[in-house]
Amino acid sequence: MHAWLCETPTGVDALNWKELPTPTPQAGEVLIAIEAASLNFPDALIVQNKYQMKPPLPFVPGSEYAGTVSALGEGVTHLKVGQRVACLPGTGGFGTHAVAPARLCLPLPDGFSSVDAAAFIMIYATSHHALIDRAQLRAGETVLVLGAAGGVGTSAIQIAKAVGATVIAAASSDEKCELCKRLGADHVINYREGQLRDHIKALTQGKGPDVIYDPVGGDLAEPAFRSIAWRGRYLVVGFAAGPIPSLPLNLALLKGASVVGVFWGEFARREPAAQDAMMKELVAWYQQGRIKPVIDATLPMSELKAAYARMGSRQVMGKLVMVNPPGSD
Ligand SMILES: NC(=O)c1ccc[n+]([C@@H]2O[C@H](COP(=O)([O-])OP(=O)(O)OC[C@H]3O[C@@H](n4cnc5c(N)ncnc54)[C@H](OP(=O)(O)O)[C@@H]3O)[C@@H](O)[C@H]2O)c1
C-alpha cells in the first residue's frame, strides 16, 4: 500500500508519499481499501501538531474516508469482505488502505457514492447533534449559520431546512452566499460588507435569531451573540478564524440566552446508542434526497498538498475529496 506519511509534524510540506506494509487487521478491526477521503479542518491542524489529538509518529493523516472492506480481524461479525463503508477514525485516510475499528464503520446502502460517503459523517453528525440535540431547534425558528459555505456550515443549512427552520446564512463573499441560497438558505449576509449586527437586525425585524451556529469564532462571535433573540441558543461549534473569543456574560442574562457547547466526537464516544440512531436518521435523509454533501472538488490522492493549499486559502465551498483510482495499492 501507499500513503502520505507524517514523520515530523511541521506542516503539509513535510508529508511524503511512501510505500508501506499493508497492515493486518487485529481483533475488532477491518482493513479498508480506500476509495475516497475528505479533507476536514482538523486534518490541517494534526500535521502541525496543533490538534487536541496527537497521534504517535509516524502517522498517516486523513480523518474521514470511505471504501471497501478487504479483510476482517478476529471477532468482526457485523461487516463482511466486499462491503462498502464510511468511517471517521481520525487518521489513516490519505492512503490506499487503512485499518479501522469495525465499530466505527458505517455500512453504506446501495447508491451512496464513495465521494459523498467520505464527506458525510463529520459534517452531518456535527450539525444534527448541534441543531437538533443541543439547540432543540424547532420548525418556524430562525437560525443564523456563520461560515455557512464551509463543510459544517453547508450541512447546518441543509439540516436546519430539513427541520423547517428559517435560515440566515452568513459568509465572506458573494460567491459563497450564492451557494448558500442554492442550498435553501432563506436569507444571506456577506459579512465582509457592512456591520453584521445591522444585517441581522434588518433580516429578523429586530428580534434576532433563535439559534446561532458558530464554527468560526474570532471577531464574529460577540456581534452575533449581541444580536441573539430572547431565549436564544448560541452554539459553540469551532474556531476556524483562529482566536478563541470571549463573551461578556451579561449578554446571556439580558437575553435569557444560553451558550451551548458542541463536541460531536465526545458525544459519539459517550452516547453510542444516540449516535447510532442519529446516523441511521442521517443516512435515511440522504436516501430521501433531503441532505447531500456539497463537493467543492474531487482531486487525485497524489494532489493532497494542493488540496491542503486550497483549504488554507479559504477558497473551499463545501468539502474537498481526495480519490484513489480503482485497484490502487
Ligand atoms: N464541535 C465539533 O464537534 C466540531 C465538529 C466538526 C468541526 N468543528 C470545527 O468547526 C470549524 C469549521 O470546520 P469546517 O470543516 O466547516 O471547516 P471549513 O470547511 O474550512 O469551513 C470553515 C469556514 O470558516 C470560515 N473562516 C473564517 N476565518 C477563517 C480562517 N482564518 N481560515 C479558514 N476558514 C475561516 C470560512 O468561511 P468564510 O470565508 O465564509 O468566513 C470557512 O468556510 C473548525 O474549527 C472545526 O474544527 C467542530
The ligand as a Tripos MOL2 file, in Angstrom:
@<TRIPOS>MOLECULE
LIG
   48    52     1     0     0
SMALL
NO_CHARGES

@<TRIPOS>ATOM
      1 N1        -17.5050   20.9810   17.7030 N.am      1 LIG1
      2 C1        -17.4590   19.9530   16.9040 C.2       1 LIG1
      3 O1        -17.8680   18.8500   17.2480 O.2       1 LIG1
      4 C2        -16.8790   20.1480   15.5310 C.ar      1 LIG1
      5 C3        -17.0520   19.1840   14.5300 C.ar      1 LIG1
      6 C4        -16.5600   19.4550   13.2380 C.ar      1 LIG1
      7 C5        -15.8640   20.6420   13.0000 C.ar      1 LIG1
      8 N2        -15.6810   21.5190   14.0300 N.ar      1 LIG1
      9 C6        -14.9630   22.7870   13.8220 C.3       1 LIG1
     10 O2        -15.7350   23.6490   13.0080 O.3       1 LIG1
     11 C7        -14.8560   24.5380   12.3330 C.3       1 LIG1
     12 C8        -15.2080   24.5570   10.8550 C.3       1 LIG1
     13 O3        -14.9730   23.2970   10.2910 O.3       1 LIG1
     14 P1        -15.2560   23.0350    8.7460 P.3       1 LIG1
     15 O4        -14.9600   21.6130    8.4750 O.co2     1 LIG1
     16 O5        -16.5820   23.5710    8.3850 O.co2     1 LIG1
     17 O6        -14.1190   23.9480    8.0750 O.3       1 LIG1
     18 P2        -14.1500   24.6940    6.6720 P.3       1 LIG1
     19 O7        -14.8810   23.8840    5.6890 O.co2     1 LIG1
     20 O8        -12.7440   25.0870    6.3940 O.co2     1 LIG1
     21 O9        -15.0360   25.9910    6.9420 O.3       1 LIG1
     22 C9        -14.6410   26.9480    7.8620 C.3       1 LIG1
     23 C10       -15.2260   28.2900    7.4610 C.3       1 LIG1
     24 O10       -14.7450   29.2220    8.4030 O.3       1 LIG1
     25 C11       -14.5940   30.4780    7.7960 C.3       1 LIG1
     26 N3        -13.3270   31.1100    8.2060 N.ar      1 LIG1
     27 C12       -13.2180   32.3040    8.8210 C.ar      1 LIG1
     28 N4        -11.9530   32.6130    9.0600 N.ar      1 LIG1
     29 C13       -11.2090   31.5950    8.5880 C.ar      1 LIG1
     30 C14        -9.8140   31.3450    8.5410 C.ar      1 LIG1
     31 N5         -8.9310   32.1990    9.0470 N.pl3     1 LIG1
     32 N6         -9.4020   30.1850    7.9610 N.ar      1 LIG1
     33 C15       -10.2840   29.2970    7.4720 C.ar      1 LIG1
     34 N7        -11.6280   29.4940    7.4990 N.ar      1 LIG1
     35 C16       -12.0840   30.6230    8.0570 C.ar      1 LIG1
     36 C17       -14.6320   30.2540    6.2790 C.3       1 LIG1
     37 O11       -15.8310   30.8540    5.8200 O.3       1 LIG1
     38 P3        -15.8560   32.3730    5.3390 P.3       1 LIG1
     39 O12       -14.7410   32.5520    4.3630 O.co2     1 LIG1
     40 O13       -17.1920   32.4610    4.7090 O.co2     1 LIG1
     41 O14       -15.7100   33.2000    6.5860 O.co2     1 LIG1
     42 C18       -14.7360   28.7440    6.1020 C.3       1 LIG1
     43 O15       -15.6560   28.4090    5.0830 O.3       1 LIG1
     44 C19       -13.4410   24.0640   12.6240 C.3       1 LIG1
     45 O16       -12.8990   24.8540   13.6600 O.3       1 LIG1
     46 C20       -13.6390   22.6390   13.0950 C.3       1 LIG1
     47 O17       -12.6010   22.2040   13.9400 O.3       1 LIG1
     48 C21       -16.1740   21.3040   15.2610 C.ar      1 LIG1
@<TRIPOS>BOND
     1     1     2 1
     2     2     3 2
     3     2     4 1
     4     4     5 ar
     5     4    48 ar
     6     5     6 ar
     7     6     7 ar
     8     7     8 ar
     9     8     9 1
    10     8    48 ar
    11     9    10 1
    12     9    46 1
    13    10    11 1
    14    11    12 1
    15    11    44 1
    16    12    13 1
    17    13    14 1
    18    14    15 2
    19    14    16 1
    20    14    17 1
    21    17    18 1
    22    18    19 2
    23    18    20 1
    24    18    21 1
    25    21    22 1
    26    22    23 1
    27    23    24 1
    28    23    42 1
    29    24    25 1
    30    25    26 1
    31    25    36 1
    32    26    27 ar
    33    26    35 ar
    34    27    28 ar
    35    28    29 ar
    36    29    30 ar
    37    29    35 ar
    38    30    31 1
    39    30    32 ar
    40    32    33 ar
    41    33    34 ar
    42    34    35 ar
    43    36    37 1
    44    36    42 1
    45    37    38 1
    46    38    39 2
    47    38    40 1
    48    38    41 1
    49    42    43 1
    50    44    45 1
    51    44    46 1
    52    46    47 1
@<TRIPOS>SUBSTRUCTURE
     1 LIG1         1 GROUP 0 **** ****
